[in-house]
């Protein structure tokens, strides 16, 4: 097996990659479509820096990203700074400081790159793009549903129709474990994540019955929600169950065909979430298209949001139509090239005379060329 030498200039650290043509352009077009959908729903775009002082980066919800954050010394200020691992905490900082007096609900959208110490779950890349929205100031089922519906509309606009939104509520189970020995909770939550009934029964104690009932109440939302509401839960957990039911109902009113599932013993994601969480999957594919959920903005303001992953989306969505590449001979007048660009062609002008325009078009990756001053298809000419 051939291995890339350790000193090869193309070798990159694990989890990082170059994005080449045409994937880079397809990703950019996907981001444009997503952001346009967000804007159409009233989400205003903001941009936050890649680096921040660690005191602000790790404040509030940012504490959950500490282990995933690259940190370094800022040579200018001599203070520690971090490379963001997730954009949501930054949006929380902006909302609670610079936009503290803006009217609520505050709807913000963003796009940017993040860097993580390790890959996560199905997302093995360490540098990932995030395109997301945050709805700040309201703690209602309608707000949770709006986030889900807006994300679904953006994905559908990209041609992804076989998608599923998996709803979780980590706090529901954690509230049931308040009386547990703190040392035993990680083992139990791991067993719940793995759906290990035997392990749950062995360490669940007095809550075993409830936990197993929650385990059974997982699956498509139209079945899981009634099963969840039928469980005799403590008051706090019952309120969480009602919130899930209300959110599912609110989504169903607008898009009854959207696939919703509920996994009430799942703990995926960052630990800053305080309510309903959602993960978006491509149905039948081992691919996570995005994730989000409810959290606290600043110290106490309710917020919810979702981040979509364009680098994953572009691999699964139908390929967007890019401008066809038209080869033009060296010396083509600028006004002629402009006229073809107005017809949605990307013009590739030769920088030296070519004896055979078909061969040159093929060599430069063009789909079309001029043949006797008429546009000809490279593919058709090669038949």
C-alpha positions in Angstrom: 0.0 0.0 0.0 1.3 3.5 -0.9 1.4 5.9 1.9 1.8 9.7 1.7 5.3 10.7 3.0 5.1 12.6 6.3 6.8 15.6 4.7 4.5 15.7 1.6 3.0 19.2 1.1 -0.5 17.8 0.5 -0.6 16.0 3.9 -3.0 17.6 6.3 -3.7 16.9 10.0 -6.3 14.2 10.8 -9.8 15.6 10.4 -8.8 18.4 8.0 -9.2 18.5 4.3 -8.9 20.6 1.2 -12.2 21.2 -0.7 -11.6 21.1 -4.4 -13.7 22.1 -7.5 -16.5 21.5 -8.0 -17.4 20.6 -4.4 -16.2 23.9 -3.0 -18.5 25.8 -5.4 -21.4 23.4 -4.7 -20.9 23.9 -1.0 -21.0 27.7 -1.4 -24.2 27.5 -3.5 -25.7 25.3 -0.8 -24.8 27.9 1.9 -26.4 30.7 -0.2 -29.6 28.7 -0.5 -29.7 27.9 3.2 -29.0 31.5 4.2 -31.5 32.9 1.7 -34.2 30.6 3.3 -33.2 31.8 6.8 -33.4 35.4 5.6 -36.9 34.9 4.1 -38.1 33.8 7.6 -36.8 37.0 9.2 -33.5 35.8 10.5 -30.9 38.5 10.3 -27.3 37.6 9.6 -24.5 38.2 12.0 -20.8 37.3 11.8 -18.6 36.4 14.8 -14.8 36.1 14.9 -13.0 32.8 14.6 -10.9 33.6 17.8 -12.0 35.0 21.1 -10.6 35.5 24.6 -11.3 32.3 26.5 -13.1 34.2 29.2 -15.9 35.2 26.8 -15.7 32.1 24.6 -16.3 29.8 27.6 -18.9 31.9 29.3 -22.5 30.6 29.8 -23.2 27.9 27.2 -19.6 28.1 26.0 -18.5 26.1 29.1 -19.6 22.9 27.3 -17.1 23.5 24.5 -13.9 23.7 26.6 -12.7 20.2 25.9 -13.2 20.7 22.1 -11.5 24.0 21.9 -8.0 24.7 20.6 -6.3 27.3 22.8 -3.3 29.5 22.3 -1.6 32.6 23.6 -2.4 35.9 21.8 1.0 37.5 21.1 -0.7 41.0 21.0 -2.5 41.0 24.4 -0.6 38.1 26.1 -4.0 36.6 27.0 -5.3 33.1 26.3 -7.6 32.9 23.3 -9.6 30.0 21.8 -10.6 28.9 18.3 -14.4 28.5 18.3 -15.6 24.9 18.3 -19.3 25.9 18.0 -20.9 29.2 16.9 -24.0 29.1 19.0 -22.3 30.3 22.3 -20.9 33.2 20.3 -24.4 34.2 19.2 -25.5 34.0 22.8 -22.7 36.4 23.7 -23.7 38.8 21.0 -27.4 38.6 21.9 -26.8 39.2 25.6 -24.3 42.1 25.1 -24.3 44.0 21.9 -27.9 43.2 21.1 -29.2 43.1 24.7 -31.7 45.9 24.0 -32.9 44.6 20.6 -36.6 43.7 20.5 -37.4 40.1 21.3 -37.9 37.6 19.9 -34.5 38.1 18.3 -33.9 36.1 15.2 -30.3 35.7 14.1 -28.6 33.7 11.3 -24.9 32.9 10.8 -22.4 31.0 8.7 -18.8 30.2 9.6 -16.1 27.6 10.1 -15.4 25.9 13.4 -12.4 23.9 14.6 -12.6 21.0 17.1 -10.0 19.0 19.0 -11.8 15.8 18.0 -14.5 14.7 15.6 -18.0 14.1 17.0 -20.2 11.0 16.4 -21.0 10.8 12.7 -19.2 14.1 12.0 -15.5 13.0 11.9 -14.1 16.2 10.4 -12.5 18.5 12.9 -13.0 21.6 10.8 -16.7 22.0 10.0 -18.9 24.6 8.5 -22.0 25.7 10.3 -25.0 27.5 8.9 -27.6 28.2 11.5 -30.3 30.2 13.2 -31.0 31.2 16.8 -34.4 32.4 18.1 -33.8 34.2 21.4 -36.2 35.5 24.0 -39.2 33.1 23.8 -39.6 29.7 25.6 -42.5 28.2 23.7 -43.4 25.1 21.7 -44.1 27.4 18.7 -40.5 28.7 18.9 -39.1 25.2 19.0 -41.3 24.3 16.0 -40.2 27.3 14.0 -36.6 26.3 14.2 -37.4 22.8 13.0 -39.7 24.0 10.2 -37.2 26.6 9.0 -34.4 24.1 8.9 -36.6 21.6 7.1 -37.5 24.2 4.5 -33.9 25.0 3.8 -33.0 21.4 3.3 -36.0 20.8 1.1 -34.9 23.8 -1.0 -31.6 22.0 -1.6 -33.5 18.9 -2.9 -33.2 16.9 0.3 -36.7 15.4 0.9 -35.8 12.2 2.7 -35.0 13.8 6.1 -35.9 13.1 9.7 -35.8 15.3 12.7 -35.0 13.3 15.9 -36.3 15.0 19.0 -34.6 14.4 22.4 -35.0 15.9 25.8 -31.9 15.0 27.9 -33.1 17.0 30.9 -36.2 14.8 31.2 -34.1 11.7 32.1 -31.6 13.7 34.1 -34.4 15.0 36.3 -35.3 11.4 37.1 -31.7 10.7 38.2 -31.4 13.5 40.8 -31.4 11.0 43.6 -28.7 8.7 42.0 -25.2 8.5 43.1 -23.4 11.0 40.9 -20.7 8.4 40.1 -23.3 6.0 38.7 -25.0 8.5 36.4 -22.4 8.3 33.5 -22.7 4.5 33.5 -26.5 4.7 33.5 -26.7 7.3 30.8 -24.3 5.3 28.7 -26.6 2.3 29.1 -29.5 4.4 28.0 -27.7 5.7 25.0 -26.9 2.1 24.0 -30.5 1.0 24.7 -29.1 -1.7 26.9 -32.2 -3.0 28.8 -30.3 -5.5 30.9 -27.8 -2.8 32.1 -30.6 -0.3 32.8 -32.5 -3.0 34.9 -29.3 -3.8 36.8 -28.5 -0.2 37.8 -31.7 1.7 37.5 -32.8 1.2 41.0 -36.2 2.6 41.9 -36.4 4.3 38.5 -35.9 1.2 36.4 -39.6 0.9 35.5 -39.8 4.5 34.4 -36.6 4.3 32.4 -37.6 1.2 30.6 -41.0 2.8 29.8 -39.1 5.8 28.3 -37.0 3.4 26.3 -40.1 1.8 24.9 -41.6 5.2 24.1 -39.0 5.8 21.3 -39.7 5.9 17.6 -41.9 7.8 15.2 -43.4 10.8 17.0 -47.0 9.8 16.3 -46.5 6.6 18.3 -43.8 7.9 20.8 -45.7 11.0 22.0 -48.9 9.1 23.1 -46.7 6.5 24.8 -44.8 9.2 26.6 -47.9 11.0 27.8 -49.3 7.7 29.2 -46.3 7.2 31.5 -46.8 8.2 35.1 -44.0 10.7 35.3 -43.1 13.1 38.2 -44.4 16.6 37.7 -41.2 18.1 36.3 -40.7 15.3 33.8 -44.4 15.4 32.9 -44.0 19.1 32.0 -41.1 18.1 29.6 -43.3 15.4 28.1 -46.1 17.9 27.4 -43.6 20.3 25.8 -42.5 17.6 23.4 -46.1 16.8 22.5 -46.9 20.5 22.0 -43.8 20.9 19.8 -44.7 17.9 17.6 -48.3 19.2 17.3 -47.0 22.7 16.3 -44.8 21.2 13.6 -47.6 19.0 12.4 -49.9 21.9 11.8 -47.5 23.5 9.3 -45.9 20.4 7.8 -47.7 17.2 8.7 -45.6 15.2 6.3 -42.3 16.0 8.0 -40.8 12.9 9.6 -40.3 13.4 13.3 -39.0 10.8 15.7 -38.5 10.9 19.5 -35.7 9.3 21.4 -36.3 10.1 25.0 -33.2 8.5 26.5 -30.6 10.0 24.1 -27.9 12.3 25.3 -26.1 13.4 22.1 -24.8 16.9 21.6 -23.2 19.6 23.7 -24.2 19.7 27.4 -25.4 23.3 27.4 -28.9 22.3 26.1 -31.7 22.8 28.6 -34.8 21.6 26.8 -35.8 20.0 23.5 -32.9 19.1 21.3 -33.1 18.0 17.7 -30.7 16.1 15.3 -31.4 16.1 11.6 -30.6 12.9 9.7 -30.8 11.9 6.0 -33.2 9.0 6.1 -31.5 5.7 5.4 -28.1 7.2 5.5 -25.5 7.3 8.2 -25.3 11.1 7.9 -26.0 13.9 10.4 -27.2 17.0 8.6 -27.4 19.3 11.6 -28.3 19.6 15.3 -29.6 22.1 17.8 -31.8 22.6 20.7 -32.9 24.9 23.5 -30.4 26.6 25.8 -29.9 29.7 27.9 -28.6 32.8 26.3 -26.3 34.7 28.7 -27.3 33.8 32.2 -31.0 33.2 31.9 -32.6 34.3 28.6 -34.4 31.4 26.8 -33.2 30.6 23.3 -33.3 27.8 20.8 -31.5 27.2 17.5 -30.1 24.8 15.0 -26.9 24.4 13.0 -26.8 22.8 9.6 -23.6 21.2 8.2 -23.1 22.3 4.6 -20.1 20.0 4.1 -22.3 17.0 4.8 -25.3 18.3 3.0 -23.5 18.9 -0.3 -22.5 15.2 -0.4 -26.1 14.0 -0.1 -28.2 16.7 -1.9 -28.8 16.6 -5.6 -26.0 18.5 -7.3 -26.8 22.1 -7.8 -26.5 23.4 -11.4 -23.3 25.3 -11.9 -22.6 27.6 -14.7 -21.5 25.6 -17.8 -17.8 26.4 -18.7 -17.4 27.8 -22.2 -13.9 27.9 -23.8 -13.2 31.0 -25.8 -10.2 31.3 -28.1 -7.3 33.6 -27.3 -8.1 37.1 -28.5 -11.9 36.9 -28.1 -13.2 40.5 -27.7 -14.3 41.3 -24.1 -17.8 42.3 -25.3 -18.3 38.8 -26.8 -17.2 37.2 -23.5 -19.6 39.4 -21.6 -22.5 38.4 -23.8 -21.9 34.7 -23.1 -21.6 35.4 -19.3 -25.0 37.1 -19.6 -26.3 33.8 -20.9 -25.0 32.1 -17.7 -21.8 30.7 -19.1 -18.5 30.8 -17.2 -16.1 32.0 -19.8 -12.6 30.4 -19.9 -10.5 32.5 -22.3 -7.4 31.0 -23.7 -4.2 32.8 -22.8 -2.5 31.6 -26.0 -3.7 30.5 -29.4 -5.1 26.9 -29.5 -4.9 24.9 -32.7 -7.9 22.7 -31.7 -10.5 24.4 -29.5 -12.2 21.1 -28.7 -9.1 19.6 -27.3 -8.3 22.8 -25.4 -11.9 22.9 -24.0 -11.5 19.3 -22.9 -8.1 19.9 -21.3 -9.4 22.9 -19.3 -12.5 21.1 -18.1 -15.0 23.1 -20.2 -18.4 21.7 -21.2 -18.7 23.9 -24.3 -16.6 25.7 -26.9 -17.2 27.8 -30.0 -17.4 26.0 -33.2 -17.8 28.3 -36.2 -19.0 31.0 -33.8 -21.7 28.7 -32.5 -21.8 27.2 -29.0 -21.0 23.4 -29.2 -21.2 20.8 -26.5 -17.9 19.0 -25.8 -19.8 15.8 -24.9 -21.8 15.9 -28.1 -18.6 16.4 -30.2 -16.9 13.5 -28.6 -19.7 11.0 -29.4 
